């Protein structure tokens, strides 16, 4: 799928390794160009030691350059829940009809950007209901599925769903 570009947004530290690596492998196997953005670092570090070269800072993201914007989960991604730059990237991508994906707790970013109101979505459930509740408070329809698609918004609930999440994004891009 040449001429397709995906932006993956990762936390500077404590992103979930598989939620970055597995979708990225799926994208690159489909000949999609992947750029990685983060906040104020040249190299991001995953929860299990993966290091990722960062292509651009979140402040330099131009949504028009991408066909899809993906927010990678992991404990670190919560730094973006209230980050106005990241929330604006999500809103702009949605308004421009781009595919938007978020995995693990990262759907919280989409909820806080106002993108999940009235939409089906899933998110990581740590057992205390904290994250599903976050979606419900923003009027999302929490489904609890591994991967959920509502239009061009694709959410997934954790590392076990990372490959399926990547494949669903590629399918929708086609």
C-alpha positions in Angstrom: 0.0 0.0 0.0 2.5 2.6 -1.2 2.0 6.3 -0.6 0.3 5.7 2.8 1.7 7.3 5.9 0.9 6.6 9.5 2.0 8.6 12.5 2.4 6.7 15.7 2.5 8.8 18.9 4.3 7.3 21.8 5.0 8.5 25.4 8.6 9.5 26.0 8.8 6.7 28.5 6.7 3.7 29.6 4.8 3.2 26.4 3.8 -0.5 26.0 6.4 -2.2 23.8 4.1 -4.7 22.0 1.4 -2.0 21.3 4.1 -0.1 19.3 6.1 -3.0 17.8 3.3 -5.3 16.6 1.1 -2.7 14.8 4.3 -1.1 13.3 5.4 -4.5 11.9 1.9 -5.0 10.4 2.0 -1.5 8.8 5.5 -1.9 7.4 4.7 -5.4 6.0 1.9 -3.6 4.1 4.4 -1.0 2.7 3.1 1.8 4.8 5.6 4.5 5.9 5.6 4.9 9.7 6.8 8.1 11.5 7.0 8.2 15.3 6.3 11.3 17.4 6.8 11.9 21.1 7.2 14.8 23.5 10.7 16.4 23.9 12.8 13.3 23.4 15.0 11.9 20.6 14.5 8.3 21.8 11.5 6.9 23.7 11.7 4.0 26.1 9.1 1.3 26.5 8.0 -0.4 29.7 10.0 -3.5 28.8 13.2 -1.8 27.4 12.4 -1.2 23.8 13.9 2.0 22.6 12.5 3.9 19.6 14.1 6.6 17.5 11.7 9.6 17.4 11.2 11.2 14.0 9.5 14.4 15.2 8.2 16.2 18.3 4.5 16.4 18.8 4.8 20.1 18.4 5.9 19.6 14.8 3.2 17.2 13.7 1.4 18.2 10.5 -1.8 16.1 10.4 -2.1 16.6 6.6 1.1 14.5 6.1 -0.7 11.3 7.4 -3.5 9.0 6.4 -3.8 7.7 10.0 -2.7 8.8 13.5 -2.2 6.1 16.1 -1.8 6.6 19.9 0.2 3.9 21.5 -0.8 2.8 25.0 1.1 1.9 28.1 1.4 3.6 31.5 3.3 6.5 30.0 0.5 7.5 27.6 -1.5 9.1 30.4 0.8 12.1 30.1 -1.2 12.9 27.0 -4.7 12.7 28.6 -4.7 16.5 29.2 -2.0 17.5 26.7 -3.5 20.2 24.5 -1.1 19.6 21.6 -2.0 15.9 21.5 -5.7 16.5 22.0 -5.6 19.0 19.1 -3.7 16.5 16.9 -6.5 14.0 17.5 -9.3 16.5 16.9 -7.7 17.8 13.7 -7.1 14.2 12.4 -10.8 13.5 13.1 -12.1 16.7 11.4 -10.0 15.9 8.3 -11.4 12.4 8.0 -8.1 10.6 8.9 -8.1 7.2 10.5 -7.5 7.5 14.2 -6.4 4.6 16.4 -5.7 4.2 20.1 -4.8 1.1 22.1 -4.7 0.2 25.8 -5.3 3.3 27.9 -4.7 5.7 25.0 -8.4 5.7 24.0 -8.6 8.1 27.0 -6.9 10.7 24.8 -9.6 10.3 22.2 -12.3 10.6 24.9 -10.8 13.7 26.3 -10.5 15.2 22.8 -14.3 14.7 22.6 -14.1 12.2 19.7 -15.8 9.3 21.4 -19.1 10.9 22.3 -21.8 8.6 21.0 -19.2 6.2 19.5 -18.5 2.5 20.3 -15.0 2.2 21.8 -12.9 -0.1 24.0 -10.1 0.6 26.4 -7.9 -1.4 28.8 -9.7 -2.5 31.9 -7.4 -2.9 34.9 -10.2 -4.5 36.9 -11.2 -1.4 38.9 -13.3 0.0 36.0 -11.3 3.2 36.0 -10.6 3.4 32.3 -14.0 2.1 31.0 -15.5 4.7 33.4 -13.3 7.4 31.8 -14.9 6.6 28.4 -18.4 6.5 29.8 -18.0 9.9 31.4 -17.2 11.3 28.0 -20.4 9.6 26.6 -18.7 6.8 24.7 -20.4 3.4 24.4 -17.8 1.1 26.0 -18.0 -2.3 24.4 -15.1 -4.2 26.1 -14.1 -5.9 22.9 -10.4 -6.5 22.0 -10.7 -4.2 19.0 -13.6 -1.9 18.2 -14.2 0.1 15.1 -16.7 3.0 14.8 -16.3 4.7 11.5 -12.7 5.8 11.2 -12.0 5.5 14.9 -10.3 2.2 15.9 -9.7 1.4 19.6 -8.1 -1.7 21.2 -7.9 -2.8 24.8 -4.3 -4.0 25.3 -1.1 -5.8 24.2 -2.9 -9.0 23.4 -4.9 -7.1 20.8 -2.0 -5.3 19.2 -1.6 -7.3 16.0 -5.4 -7.4 15.4 -5.5 -3.6 16.0 -2.7 -3.1 13.4 -4.5 -5.3 10.9 -7.8 -3.5 11.4 -6.1 -0.2 10.7 -4.6 -1.5 7.5 -8.0 -2.9 6.4 -9.7 0.5 6.9 -6.8 2.3 5.1 -7.3 0.1 2.1 
